[in-house]
Amino acid sequence: MKKTISILFFCLCCFNIALTQSHFFLLNNKGKDKIKFKLINNLIVFPVEVNGVELSFLLDTGVSKPIIFNILNISDSLKVNNTKTIYLRGLGSQDKIEALKSKDNTIKIGNAIKFNQDLYAIYNADLDFTPKLGVPIHGIIGYDVLKDFIVEINYSKRFLRLNNPNTFIYKDCKNCEVFNLEFHNNKPYMYGMATINAKNVPVKLLIDSGGSDAIWLFEDSSDSISSGNNYFNDFLGHGLNGSVYGKRSKIDRFTLKDFKMKNVNVAYPDESAIYLANTMKGRNGSVSGNILKRFNIILDYRRAKITLKKNGNFKKRFSYDKSGISLQYNGYRVVKTRYKDYSTKAQQSSGSNDVAPSYVASNTYEVSLKPAFAIVELRKGSPAEKAGLLIGDVILNINGKGTHNFTLQQITHFFHDEVGKTVKLLVDRNGSKKTFKFRLKNPFE
């Protein structure tokens, strides 16, 4: 899912353009550049300029060419020219989607710039990741920038560092683990060990920073990769070709050399949604944001290796939503906020010429537009469904607090609280306000 690219036109001499037009290069002479990012639902969101227009992209190691989504309102500014129609396939069970392949674009990320960049523009309103993350998402980028730099991803401090491969020097790191990478269609793969039902299973996984889950595994009885009986059916996410459903479960342990993570979340996507991904010989699934964020990472595509060092997120518990609710941003709603307006009134004290001030409070209201959050998926048999909530309900209030005071991610955290915790929701259903209450429940029960 979720990628940010920054592009700016810059005047260089023709000689330099000829040498660098097919690669990203740094405009400064420091040999490196630091770009801050936001971590939204385990996804890296960072600023990118495309043809001089600042946008917000996801960094996705699972894509080979930049893709721009839903840019009808800014397409004139972007000057997406020299196009031809093509069709793309990705995750999801729907048909191929139409896209425009555009040449000769300029992309700038921090102080890194590239000319003559190909990109794919998709004008499909259904492929809008902004509502799903609650922040603007205009596109995704991966291989094109990762291949030209040694890229440090510091999940703990939320920054990327693009390093010139010719000048970068690795530091000694006793607590790091280094893995060899394999590439297929410009996408990186690494090996790990999944312990499933007490059995160690070697797995080859796509490194997918554009996915928010921990691990996806493709069920295959011959490889001992199976959800068994301990799972629940759920909505897993959105792909280029539609929604993806499957099973959610736990594995005993996931191991990357000396790094061992216990009781790890795992998803087994439906076979129909991953048909293309599953045709890659030897691939067993993907390792994604909820694992990757537990490390600070150095990606070195030229040497085909990745370096991992665990950070402060490493020991965080893997948890599941216990409500059954999937939310997304649903535009704006009018919010009326009451506050006290204190005015001063002069009052003469009894028996005195002194004038003492008194304060009179009156209720006044401020009307503003605030983000609205709607239910878009309900897990069958979940506490929220049994309580009577419906898809389309807009949540106004959660446990006595207005949802307009929170981000989408903060609201979602309420649903990851402890088993047995009571959640009370006030919702707007077709203009009528309704209250619902339920207790969070272990989804495996």
C-alpha positions as CSV (number, residue, x, y, z in Angstrom):
1,M,0.0,0.0,0.0
2,K,1.1,3.2,1.1
3,K,4.5,6.3,-1.0
4,T,5.9,9.8,-1.1
5,I,8.1,11.2,-3.9
6,S,9.4,14.7,-4.3
7,I,10.2,16.2,-7.6
8,L,11.6,19.6,-8.6
9,F,12.9,20.9,-11.9
10,F,16.5,22.0,-11.5
11,C,18.8,23.6,-14.1
12,L,22.0,21.7,-14.7
13,C,24.5,21.8,-17.5
14,C,23.8,19.4,-20.4
15,F,26.8,17.4,-19.6
16,N,25.6,16.5,-16.1
17,I,22.1,15.8,-17.4
18,A,23.5,13.3,-20.0
19,L,25.4,11.5,-17.3
20,T,22.7,11.3,-14.7
21,Q,19.4,11.3,-16.4
22,S,18.7,7.6,-15.9
23,H,19.6,7.6,-12.2
24,F,18.9,9.5,-9.0
25,F,21.8,11.7,-7.9
26,L,22.3,14.1,-5.0
27,L,22.4,17.8,-5.6
28,N,24.6,18.5,-2.6
29,N,28.2,17.4,-2.2
30,K,27.8,15.7,1.2
31,G,27.2,12.3,-0.2
32,K,24.0,11.8,1.8
33,D,20.7,13.4,2.5
34,K,18.2,12.9,5.3
35,I,14.4,12.9,4.7
36,K,11.9,12.8,7.6
37,F,8.9,10.5,7.3
38,K,5.6,9.7,9.1
39,L,4.9,6.2,10.2
40,I,1.2,5.6,9.5
41,N,-0.2,2.2,10.3
42,N,3.3,0.8,9.9
43,L,3.8,2.5,6.5
44,I,6.4,5.0,5.5
45,V,4.8,8.3,4.2
46,F,7.2,10.9,2.9
47,P,7.2,14.1,0.7
48,V,8.1,13.9,-3.0
49,E,8.0,16.4,-5.8
50,V,6.8,15.2,-9.2
51,N,7.4,17.7,-12.0
52,G,7.6,20.5,-9.5
53,V,4.4,19.5,-7.6
54,E,4.9,18.4,-3.9
55,L,3.1,15.2,-3.2
56,S,3.0,12.5,-0.5
57,F,4.1,9.0,-1.3
58,L,4.6,5.6,0.3
59,L,7.9,3.9,0.3
60,D,7.2,0.4,-1.1
61,T,10.0,-2.1,-1.6
62,G,7.4,-4.2,-3.5
63,V,7.0,-1.9,-6.5
64,S,9.3,-1.5,-9.4
65,K,8.0,1.7,-10.9
66,P,6.4,4.8,-9.3
67,I,2.6,4.9,-9.4
68,I,0.4,8.0,-8.9
69,F,-3.2,7.7,-7.8
70,N,-6.3,9.9,-8.2
71,I,-4.6,13.0,-9.5
72,L,-7.4,14.4,-11.5
73,N,-7.4,17.6,-9.5
74,I,-3.7,18.2,-10.0
75,S,-3.0,16.6,-13.3
76,D,-2.6,19.9,-15.1
77,S,0.1,21.0,-12.7
78,L,1.9,17.7,-12.9
79,K,2.1,17.8,-16.7
80,V,1.8,14.1,-17.1
81,N,2.6,13.8,-20.8
82,N,3.9,11.3,-23.3
83,T,1.5,8.7,-22.2
84,K,0.2,5.4,-23.4
85,T,-2.5,3.1,-22.0
86,I,-1.4,-0.1,-20.3
87,Y,-3.0,-2.6,-17.8
88,L,-1.7,-3.5,-14.4
89,R,-2.2,-6.5,-12.1
90,G,-1.6,-6.6,-8.4
91,L,-3.1,-8.0,-5.2
92,G,-6.9,-8.5,-5.3
93,S,-9.2,-10.7,-7.3
94,Q,-10.6,-8.2,-9.7
95,D,-9.6,-7.7,-13.4
96,K,-6.6,-5.7,-14.6
97,I,-6.8,-2.0,-14.1
98,E,-6.1,0.7,-16.7
99,A,-3.1,3.0,-16.2
100,L,-1.3,5.6,-18.3
101,K,2.4,5.1,-18.6
102,S,4.2,8.5,-18.7
103,K,7.8,9.2,-19.7
104,D,10.2,12.1,-19.2
105,N,9.1,13.0,-15.6
106,T,11.3,14.7,-13.0
107,I,11.2,13.4,-9.5
108,K,12.9,15.0,-6.5
109,I,13.2,13.4,-3.0
110,G,14.9,15.8,-0.6
111,N,18.2,16.7,-2.4
112,A,18.0,13.6,-4.7
113,I,16.7,14.2,-8.2
114,K,16.1,12.1,-11.3
115,F,15.2,13.1,-14.9
116,N,13.4,11.1,-17.5
117,Q,11.5,9.0,-15.0
118,D,8.8,6.6,-16.1
119,L,5.7,6.5,-13.9
120,Y,2.2,5.1,-14.1
121,A,-0.9,7.3,-13.5
122,I,-4.1,5.6,-12.3
123,Y,-7.3,7.6,-12.5
124,N,-9.4,5.1,-10.6
125,A,-11.3,6.6,-7.7
126,D,-11.5,3.3,-6.0
127,L,-7.7,3.2,-5.7
128,D,-7.5,6.0,-3.1
129,F,-5.4,5.2,-0.1
130,T,-6.0,8.5,1.6
131,P,-9.3,7.5,3.3
132,K,-7.7,4.2,4.5
133,L,-4.7,5.9,6.2
134,G,-6.3,9.3,7.1
135,V,-3.5,11.3,5.5
136,P,-3.0,12.3,1.8
137,I,-1.4,9.6,-0.3
138,H,-0.7,10.4,-3.9
139,G,1.5,7.5,-4.9
140,I,4.1,4.9,-4.2
141,I,7.7,4.5,-5.1
142,G,10.4,1.8,-4.5
143,Y,13.0,0.3,-6.7
144,D,13.9,3.4,-8.7
145,V,15.2,5.2,-5.7
146,L,16.4,2.2,-3.7
147,K,18.7,0.9,-6.5
148,D,20.6,4.2,-6.7
149,F,21.5,4.7,-3.0
150,I,22.4,2.8,0.1
151,V,19.2,3.6,2.0
152,E,19.0,3.8,5.8
153,I,15.5,3.5,7.2
154,N,15.5,4.6,10.8
155,Y,12.0,3.5,12.0
156,S,12.7,4.6,15.6
157,K,13.5,8.3,14.7
158,R,11.4,8.4,11.6
159,F,13.9,9.3,8.9
160,L,15.4,8.0,5.7
161,R,19.0,8.6,4.7
162,L,20.0,8.4,1.1
163,N,23.7,7.6,0.8
164,N,26.0,7.7,-2.2
165,P,27.1,4.1,-2.6
166,N,30.6,5.2,-3.7
167,T,31.3,7.1,-0.5
168,F,29.3,5.2,2.1
169,I,31.3,3.5,4.9
170,Y,29.7,0.7,7.0
171,K,30.2,1.1,10.7
172,D,31.1,-1.9,13.0
173,C,27.9,-3.1,14.5
174,K,28.1,-6.1,16.9
175,N,24.3,-6.1,17.4
176,C,23.4,-6.2,13.7
177,E,22.5,-9.0,11.4
178,V,23.3,-9.0,7.7
179,F,21.2,-10.9,5.1
180,N,21.8,-11.6,1.5
181,L,19.0,-10.4,-0.9
182,E,17.6,-12.1,-3.9
183,F,15.8,-10.1,-6.6
184,H,13.0,-11.0,-8.9
185,N,11.4,-8.4,-11.1
186,N,13.4,-5.8,-9.2
187,K,11.8,-6.8,-5.9
188,P,13.9,-7.9,-2.8
189,Y,13.6,-11.3,-1.1
190,M,15.1,-12.6,2.1
191,Y,15.0,-15.8,4.1
192,G,13.7,-16.4,7.6
193,M,12.4,-19.2,9.8
194,A,8.7,-19.5,10.7
195,T,7.9,-21.8,13.6
196,I,4.4,-23.1,12.9
197,N,2.8,-25.6,15.3
198,A,6.2,-26.3,16.9
199,K,7.8,-27.0,13.5
200,N,10.5,-24.8,12.0
201,V,9.8,-24.0,8.4
202,P,12.4,-22.0,6.3
203,V,10.6,-19.3,4.3
204,K,11.5,-17.1,1.4
205,L,9.7,-13.7,1.8
206,L,9.3,-10.6,-0.2
207,I,10.4,-7.5,1.7
208,D,7.3,-5.4,1.5
209,S,7.5,-2.1,3.2
210,G,4.2,-1.2,1.5
211,G,2.3,-3.7,3.7
212,S,1.1,-2.9,7.2
213,D,0.8,-6.5,8.6
214,A,3.6,-8.5,10.1
215,I,3.8,-11.6,7.9
216,W,1.8,-13.0,5.0
217,L,2.2,-16.7,4.3
218,F,0.9,-18.7,1.4
219,E,-0.7,-21.9,2.5
220,D,1.0,-25.0,1.2
221,S,0.7,-28.3,2.9
222,S,3.8,-29.6,1.2
223,D,5.8,-26.9,3.0
224,S,4.0,-27.3,6.3
225,I,2.6,-23.8,5.9
226,S,-1.0,-24.0,7.2
227,S,-3.3,-22.0,9.4
228,G,-4.5,-25.1,11.1
229,N,-7.7,-24.7,13.1
230,N,-6.7,-21.6,15.1
231,Y,-7.6,-18.7,12.9
232,F,-10.4,-16.2,12.1
233,N,-11.5,-14.9,8.7
234,D,-10.9,-11.2,8.1
235,F,-10.4,-8.4,5.7
236,L,-6.7,-8.1,5.1
237,G,-6.4,-5.0,3.0
238,H,-6.6,-3.3,-0.3
239,G,-4.5,-4.2,-3.4
240,L,-4.3,-2.7,-6.9
241,N,-7.0,-5.1,-8.0
242,G,-9.4,-4.9,-5.2
243,S,-9.9,-6.0,-1.5
244,V,-8.0,-8.9,-0.1
245,Y,-9.5,-11.3,2.4
246,G,-8.1,-14.3,4.2
247,K,-7.3,-15.9,7.5
248,R,-5.5,-14.3,10.4
249,S,-3.6,-16.4,12.9
250,K,-0.5,-16.6,15.0
251,I,2.8,-18.4,14.6
252,D,4.9,-19.6,17.5
253,R,8.0,-17.7,16.5
254,F,9.5,-15.8,13.6
255,T,13.3,-15.9,13.4
256,L,15.8,-13.8,11.5
257,K,19.2,-15.3,12.4
258,D,19.6,-14.2,16.1
259,F,16.5,-12.1,16.2
260,K,13.6,-14.1,17.6
261,M,10.0,-12.8,17.8
262,K,7.4,-14.8,19.6
263,N,3.6,-15.1,19.1
264,V,3.7,-13.2,15.8
265,N,0.7,-12.2,13.8
266,V,0.4,-14.0,10.4
267,A,-2.2,-13.7,7.6
268,Y,-3.0,-16.3,5.0
269,P,-4.5,-14.5,2.0
270,D,-7.1,-16.2,-0.1
271,E,-5.5,-17.9,-3.1
272,S,-7.7,-16.0,-5.6
273,A,-6.2,-12.6,-4.4
274,I,-2.5,-13.7,-4.7
275,Y,-2.6,-15.7,-7.9
276,L,0.3,-13.7,-9.6
277,A,2.4,-13.5,-6.4
278,N,2.0,-17.2,-5.8
279,T,3.4,-18.1,-9.2
280,M,6.9,-16.9,-8.3
281,K,8.8,-20.2,-7.6
282,G,10.0,-20.6,-4.1
283,R,8.2,-17.6,-2.6
284,N,6.4,-18.3,0.6
285,G,4.9,-14.9,1.4
286,S,5.9,-11.4,2.6
287,V,7.5,-9.7,5.6
288,S,6.0,-6.3,6.1
289,G,5.7,-3.1,8.2
290,N,4.8,-4.6,11.6
291,I,8.0,-6.6,11.5
292,L,10.2,-4.1,9.6
293,K,9.4,-1.3,12.1
294,R,11.1,-3.2,14.8
295,F,14.5,-2.7,13.2
296,N,16.6,0.1,11.9
297,I,17.5,-1.0,8.4
298,I,20.2,-0.5,5.8
299,L,19.2,-1.5,2.3
300,D,22.1,-2.0,-0.1
301,Y,20.7,-3.1,-3.5
302,R,24.1,-2.9,-5.3
303,R,25.7,-5.4,-2.9
304,A,22.4,-7.3,-2.6
305,K,22.3,-7.2,1.2
306,I,20.2,-5.8,4.1
307,T,21.4,-5.0,7.5
308,L,19.0,-5.1,10.5
309,K,19.5,-3.7,14.0
310,K,16.6,-4.0,16.5
311,N,15.2,-0.8,17.9
312,G,12.8,0.2,20.7
313,N,9.9,-1.3,18.9
314,F,11.3,-4.8,18.9
315,K,9.7,-6.1,22.1
316,K,6.3,-4.6,21.4
317,R,3.5,-7.2,21.6
318,F,1.8,-8.3,18.4
319,S,-1.9,-7.6,18.8
320,Y,-5.1,-7.9,16.8
321,D,-8.1,-5.7,16.6
322,K,-10.6,-7.1,19.1
323,S,-13.7,-5.2,17.9
324,G,-14.2,-6.4,14.3
325,I,-14.3,-2.8,13.0
326,S,-12.3,-1.5,10.0
327,L,-12.5,2.3,9.7
328,Q,-11.5,4.8,7.1
329,Y,-11.6,8.6,6.7
330,N,-15.0,9.6,5.3
331,G,-14.7,13.3,4.4
332,Y,-15.7,16.1,6.9
333,R,-18.6,16.7,9.2
334,V,-19.8,19.9,11.0
335,V,-18.8,20.0,14.7
336,K,-20.2,22.6,17.0
337,T,-18.0,23.2,20.1
338,R,-19.3,25.1,23.1
339,Y,-17.1,27.2,25.3
340,K,-17.6,29.9,27.9
341,D,-17.2,33.5,26.9
342,Y,-16.4,35.6,30.0
343,S,-17.3,39.3,29.9
344,T,-16.4,41.9,32.5
345,K,-19.2,44.0,34.1
346,A,-18.5,46.8,36.5
347,Q,-20.5,46.7,39.8
348,Q,-20.4,49.2,42.6
349,S,-19.8,47.7,46.1
350,S,-22.4,48.4,48.8
351,G,-21.5,51.5,50.9
352,S,-18.5,52.3,48.9
353,N,-17.6,54.4,45.9
354,D,-15.3,51.6,44.7
355,V,-16.3,49.9,41.5
356,A,-15.6,46.1,41.7
357,P,-15.5,44.1,38.5
358,S,-17.8,41.0,38.1
359,Y,-17.6,38.3,35.5
360,V,-20.6,37.1,33.4
361,A,-20.3,33.8,31.5
362,S,-22.3,33.2,28.4
363,N,-22.3,30.1,26.2
364,T,-21.0,30.6,22.7
365,Y,-20.4,28.1,20.0
366,E,-17.7,27.6,17.4
367,V,-18.6,25.7,14.3
368,S,-15.9,24.0,12.3
369,L,-15.3,21.1,9.9
370,K,-13.7,18.1,11.4
371,P,-12.7,14.7,9.8
372,A,-15.3,11.9,9.9
373,F,-14.6,8.3,10.3
374,A,-16.9,5.6,8.9
375,I,-17.1,1.8,9.3
376,V,-16.1,0.1,6.0
377,E,-15.7,-3.5,7.1
378,L,-17.2,-5.6,9.9
379,R,-15.8,-8.9,10.8
380,K,-18.6,-11.5,10.9
381,G,-19.5,-12.6,14.4
382,S,-17.4,-9.9,16.0
383,P,-18.4,-7.9,19.1
384,A,-19.2,-4.8,17.0
385,E,-21.4,-6.7,14.6
386,K,-23.3,-8.5,17.4
387,A,-23.8,-5.1,19.1
388,G,-25.7,-3.9,16.0
389,L,-23.2,-1.7,14.3
390,L,-23.4,-1.5,10.5
391,I,-21.1,-0.7,7.6
392,G,-21.5,3.0,6.8
393,D,-22.0,4.1,10.4
394,V,-20.0,7.2,11.2
395,I,-18.4,7.1,14.6
396,L,-18.9,10.5,16.4
397,N,-17.8,9.5,19.9
398,I,-15.7,6.7,21.5
399,N,-15.8,6.2,25.3
400,G,-17.1,9.7,25.8
401,K,-14.4,11.4,23.6
402,G,-15.2,13.0,20.3
403,T,-13.4,11.2,17.4
404,H,-12.6,14.5,15.7
405,N,-9.9,15.0,18.4
406,F,-8.1,11.9,17.2
407,T,-6.3,10.6,14.1
408,L,-7.5,7.4,12.4
409,Q,-4.7,5.5,13.9
410,Q,-5.4,6.7,17.4
411,I,-9.0,5.6,17.1
412,T,-8.0,2.2,15.9
413,H,-5.8,1.8,19.0
414,F,-9.0,1.8,21.2
415,F,-9.9,-1.5,19.4
416,H,-6.6,-3.1,20.3
417,D,-7.0,-2.6,24.1
418,E,-7.2,-5.5,26.6
419,V,-9.8,-8.3,26.3
420,G,-12.9,-7.4,28.3
421,K,-12.5,-3.7,28.0
422,T,-15.9,-2.0,27.3
423,V,-16.2,0.3,24.3
424,K,-19.1,2.7,23.9
425,L,-19.7,4.3,20.5
426,L,-22.0,7.1,19.5
427,V,-22.6,6.9,15.7
428,D,-24.4,8.8,13.0
429,R,-26.5,6.4,10.9
430,N,-28.2,8.2,8.1
431,G,-28.7,11.4,10.1
432,S,-29.8,9.6,13.3
433,K,-27.6,9.3,16.4
434,K,-27.4,5.9,18.0
435,T,-25.4,4.5,20.9
436,F,-23.8,1.0,21.0
437,K,-21.7,-0.7,23.6
438,F,-19.7,-3.9,23.5
439,R,-16.7,-5.6,25.1
440,L,-13.5,-6.3,23.3
441,K,-13.0,-10.0,22.7
442,N,-10.2,-12.3,21.6
443,P,-10.9,-12.9,17.9
444,F,-9.7,-16.5,18.2
445,E,-12.5,-17.4,20.7
